[in-house]
């Protein structure tokens, strides 16, 4: 497989993974907001909030990886 094709596949994989992560963030935020509005602020609420923070951080890391691969692709 040519180097350019390999980089394109990695970018495609990371984009799909990022899409799934963003979906998980949206669903988790919805659950956390639902708990907040219903006044059920307990352990599940705080765990959900922590999960949102971790997922957002992970999504940002994936975006950085995509940028690195795009730069490599531009150099080829």
Secondary structure by P-SEA (a helix, b strand, c coil): ccaaaaaaaaaaaaaaaaaaaaaaaaaaaaaaaaaaaaccccaaaaaaaaaaaaaaaaaaaaaaaaaaaaaaaaac
